[in-house]
Amino acid sequence: MTCHVLIVGGGLAGPCLALSLARRGIRSTIFEIRPHPDMQIFYDLIKAQGYTYTRMGAYTDDGEKLGDIAIGQEGGYPAVRIMRTKLHEVLLHKVKGMRNLAEIKWGVRLLKIEEDDQGVIASFEDGTTVKGDLLIGADGIHSKVRDHVLGPSSPKPIFTNTCTVNGFLPASDAVKPSPDFTFPAFMFTSSGLFMTIPIDPEGETLAWGHTGTAQERTREEWREYELSGEAVRLAKRDYEDVHAEPVRSLLDKMDASKAKVWAPYSIPELPKWHTARVCLVGDAAHALPPNGEGSAMAFEDAAIMSRLIEAKGDRSYEDLFEKFEEIRRPRIKTLQDDSGTTAALKAKVGPVGWYIKKWAFRGFFWWNGGVVKRFGKGTAYDVDQIDVQ
């Protein structure tokens, strides 16, 4: 079909949508505020950049194995743990190869959007204007496009009062509590949920993650918090009463200056995600709590949106966007509801609370035959099976 899609935002959702559209012969242009990518790109053919797995072991802080958590599809699609930077590299590399159907313009800041029956015009601070048939806002939690869609009622992002600290070190530095201990693993402790997982195809590098409470900071202050080692120091303090391995060795051997910090924000449920020719996707529309599903939901949004545009027919773009919301809102609501369970697992408890919690975990895994297929309901989702008509 003859159509030009303007995409504001070159993070994960924007390039994914551009690629999905290109596969269907639909042209798009991405406009990204940053002047260049955050990493080196353009590798020859990037394959297997992450660690694939189908189960994670579940252990208590005294080394007891509770069972396994089935993450991917055994005999089908395994789960892949990949660094966001690597994932972004793959997407941008593929977009670069779609020269006639997709391109990215770096260092452009959206100023305003105008739309009418003939199309949509995006104006940028450098004085340039671009016209397209529709515009997709994939510009994240601090979305400028959301302000156009909702006007003065557009909500400002709200700090979640949490902070996730990730550490990275060689797998050989981790001390296993027993010979049969395997990675990836969840460690259920009185200080909260401690996750450790390989992040490279060979499993030679481990990442660990801890989510705790935090005060809001400026961008510069978060950077200082990360580089100074303060983030890791506080994570170690939270786990100072946990002596179990591999928690202890992973924390004690960590180079505090190499940690990564993620300070998540959220937005309330929006009354609408679209106008007649503009629609929000990803975090711009539905930033999820900090439990790791945001990127996956952005990819699902991109796939569904590209299928809708391809199958437009005589429908208006507003009709397509209404169908998009009809399809995606229940899915997002399911994951938001499930996030409460995950948040409870991360909470720190006292001795009595931990005693009760540990027995609850034992009973839960026993009831499920030692293998929990997933914590929530929303893991499996086949975008090709969704009716877009």
Secondary structure as UniProt FT lines:
FT   STRAND          4..8
FT   HELIX           13..23
FT   TURN            24..25
FT   STRAND          27..32
FT   STRAND          51..53
FT   STRAND          55..60
FT   TURN            61..62
FT   STRAND          65..70
FT   TURN            74..75
FT   STRAND          79..81
FT   HELIX           84..96
FT   TURN            99..101
FT   STRAND          102..106
FT   STRAND          110..116
FT   TURN            117..118
FT   STRAND          119..124
FT   TURN            125..126
FT   STRAND          129..132
FT   STRAND          134..137
FT   TURN            141..142
FT   HELIX           145..150
FT   HELIX           151..153
FT   STRAND          158..159
FT   STRAND          162..170
FT   HELIX           171..173
FT   TURN            179..180
FT   STRAND          185..189
FT   TURN            190..191
FT   STRAND          192..198
FT   TURN            201..202
FT   STRAND          205..213
FT   HELIX           219..227
FT   HELIX           230..238
FT   TURN            239..241
FT   TURN            245..246
FT   HELIX           247..252
FT   HELIX           256..258
FT   STRAND          260..262
FT   STRAND          265..266
FT   STRAND          278..280
FT   HELIX           283..286
FT   HELIX           294..310
FT   TURN            313..314
FT   HELIX           317..346
FT   HELIX           351..367
FT   TURN            368..370
FT   STRAND          371..372
FT   HELIX           383..385
//
